[in-house]
Amino acid sequence: MLTYTFDVKTLEISEIANGQDVEFHIYVHGDAAMEQRVKDIQHDFEHNHVLMDVLFYAFKNHHYQFIVRKDYYEEFILSLMKHRLLTSVSWV
């Protein structure tokens, strides 16, 4: 199992298992650089070779939803780390 941490001053991240998917809700707290990082994650998955691995939705008030297939969970977490939304990732 992967665990991760993030800076609660700049964003909130929650995840919910939903059948064969995991839903991530990300709220950015007014940081334009962090908003761009979220969009960079979207870009990575929209332009890879696999369709339907991660779906992305943007809402008002800096709220983003990612629906991630369970078999892409680790790749998504590592993408969050790569784009510096997370401060640490570890196996438990």
Summary of the structure (lengths in Angstrom):
residues: 92
radius of gyration: 12.3
end to end distance: 5.4
largest distance: 34.5
contacts: 232
relative contact order: 0.28
helix: 30%
strand: 40%
